[in-house]
Amino acid sequence: MDIAFLADVFRRLLSGLPLTLKLAGTSVALGLLIALALATTLQGGRPLFVWLIRGFVAAFRGTPLLAQIFLIYYGLGQFRPFLQDIGLWSFFREPFWCAILALTLNTSAYGTEIIRGGLQSVPLGQIEAARACGMSPWLVYRRITLPIALRQALPSYGNEIILMIKGTSLTSIVTLTEVTGIAEQIISQTYRAIEVFACASAIYLALNFIVTRLIGWLERRLSPHLRTAPNLMPSSSPRGASA
């Protein structure tokens, strides 16, 4: 085993880690906001909006992320004159922003279904109790419905975050030099694919392990009933008791 080569590969791959984190973090944050809006609209929106959202979700869940990146980056390039006329060409000519758009739309489609399931799992009795206390519909949603729904959806959304981190590897096809992009460059120079991809896989594994631990910690924080209750029972031999 060439330890010096592996150390050099790790050093070079870690230089692409900031871009990987930026792609994953930005797309997950934007996707969560879009998913919240779409899932809420699905609960009580007009039929036209509901069908449009369902079509959007079906399209992005039913097609590969790789194809979506290709269509946004390479496909929209065919409409360059139109994009220039409306002032959007400066956005779509940049591979970074095209990758962000594709990742965001993809994760928002999956997130919409995850959050919709969380909203439907909120007990009706708690909503009725909040209304009986005089809360307005918006206050009920903000103080009761949304926190419970997010807590219920957190484990599934944690899986979606992990998938997005791994999905950033596909952005290397649009010339972005994140971890996988740098790995491909190293392989083209050294022809040592096994060692290079093993190092890249180790980096992704470490990232997803950290995310898994953070999601678990957040789930325990939002679910007090899952924490171990302290032992409040009195000792069988209290201080001062006679033998």
N, C-alpha and C positions, 0 to 999 in steps of 0.2 A: 504494500500500500504506500503510495507516494504522499506522505503527510504534507510536504512542502507544497505540492500541487493543490491538494485539497484546501489548505489554508489560503492560498492565493485565490482559488475559486470562490471561497466564502467571502473573502474581502471584496472581490469584484462584484459578487452578487448582492452583497449588502448595500452597495452604492445605488442599486435600483429599488431598495426597500422604501425610501421616502415616496417615490412615485407610486408604488403599489399601495401604500397606505393612503395616499391622497386620492387615488382613483376609488378605492373601496370606501373610504370615509365619506367623500363627497357624494358618491352615488347612493350610499345607504341613507345618509341624512336627507337628501332631496327626495329619494324614493319613499321614505317614511312619511314625509309631509304630504306628498301626492297620494299615497295609499290611505292616509287618514281622511283626506278630503273625499276620495272616491268611495271608500267604504261607508262613510257617513251618508253620502248621497244615495248609495244603494239601499240604505235602510228605509228611506222615506222620500226619495226624490221622485220627480216626474217620470212617467214611463219612457219618454224619449231619452232622457239622460241615463236612465237605468240600462236601456238597451245599448246605448253608445258605450257605456262603461263596460258592460259585459262583452261587447265586441272587442274592445281594447284589451281586456284581460285575456280573452280567448286567443287573440292574435299573438300576444307576447308570451303567453304560457305555452302555446302550441307550436312555436317555431324555435329553432336553436339560437342561442345567444350569438354564436359565430355568424350565422346568417344575418342577424340584426345589425351587427357591427359592419359587415360588408355592405349591406344595403344603405346604411346611413353615411358611411365614409366614401365608398366608391359609387354607390347608386345615385346619391344626391349630387355628386359631382357632375353628372350629366346635365343637370339643370343650372349650371353655373350662371348663364346670362340672367335667368329669372331671379336667382338668389342675389346676384349683384344689384339688380334693379330694386329689390326690397331691402337691401342693406344687410343681408345675412351671410354673404359669402365669407366674410372675415371670420365668422364662427365656424362654418362647415369646412373651411379649408384646413383647419387645425385638427390634427389627429387626436389631440388630448380632449378637446371639447366634443368631438364626435364619439369618442369612447365613453366619456361621461354621460352623454345623452343616451347612448345605447344601454349602458349599465343601469342608469336611473330608470328608464322606461321598463326595463326587464324586471328589476327588483320591485318597482311600484306595482306591477301587475300581480306578482306573487304576494306582495305585502297586502294588497287590497283584499285578497281572499283570506289571508291569515287574520287580518284585523276584523273583517266581516264576521268570521267565525267567533272571534273574541267578543264582539258586540252582541251576537246572538246568544252567547253563553251567560250573559248577565242575568241573574235571577230577577224575574218580574216582580217578586215581592219586595225587593229592595228599592226598585224604581217607584212602586206604588207607595211605599213607606215615605220616601223622600217627597213625593208629591203631596202626601197627607200632611207633611210638616210645612207645607206652603212654599216649597222651592219652585222656582220658575223652570220651564223646560230646559233652558240653557244651563242653569245652575245644576240641575239634575244630571245633565250630560257631562258637565265639567267636573262635578264633585263625586258622582256615583258611577255613571255608565262608563265613561272613558277610562278612569283608573282601573276598574275591575276588568274591563276588556283588554287593556294593555297587559295587565298581570297574567290574564289567561293566555294571551297570545305570545307572551315573551319566549317560552321555550321554542315554539315554532319559528318565531322571528329570529331567534339566535341561530337556528339552522340556516336561515336565509342569509344572515350576515356572513356565515362561514362560506356559503356557496358564492357570495359576491367576492370574497377575498380570493377564492380559487378562480372565479370567473375573470379576474383582472389579468390572468395569464393569457387570455385570448386577445388582449389588446396589442400583443406583440405583432399581430398580423398587420396592424396599421402603423408600423414603424416606431411604436413606443418602446423605449428601453427600460421597462420595469424588470423585475427579477427574471421572468421567463425570457424576455427579449435579450437580456445580457447573457443568459445561459445559452441561447441559440448562437450568439456571436462567439462565445468561447468555444462551443462545439465546432463551429465552422473553421476555427483556427487550430484546434488541437485534435479533433476527431475522437474525443474521449467522452462519449455521450453518457455512459453509465455513471461515472464519477460526478459529472457536472449536474445531471438531473437528480442524482441522489442528494447533492448539496442543496439544490433548489427545493426539492421536496422537503428536506429538513427545515428549511426556512418557513415554508408554508405550514408545516406541521406545528412549529413553534408558535407562529402567529395564531393559528386556530386553537391551539391549547390555551393561550392567554385569553382569547375571546370566550372560549367555553367557561373558563374559570370566572371571568367577569360577569357573564350572563348568569351563572349559578349564584354568584354573590348578590347580584341585583334581584334575582328571583327570591332569595331568602329575605332580603330587605323589604320587598314588597309583599311578602307572605309571612307575617309574624307567626301564624299558626304552625308553620313548618319548622320553626326554631325549637330547640330543645328547651323545655320549660325548666326553670331552676327548681331544685329540691327544697320545698318549703316545709316538709314534714319535720316535726321536732325530733331531736335525737332521742334514742331509746334510753340513754343515760345522761340526762341533763346535768349541767354544772351544779354542784351542791347537793345532788341526790345522795342519799345514804347507800352504802353498799348492801 
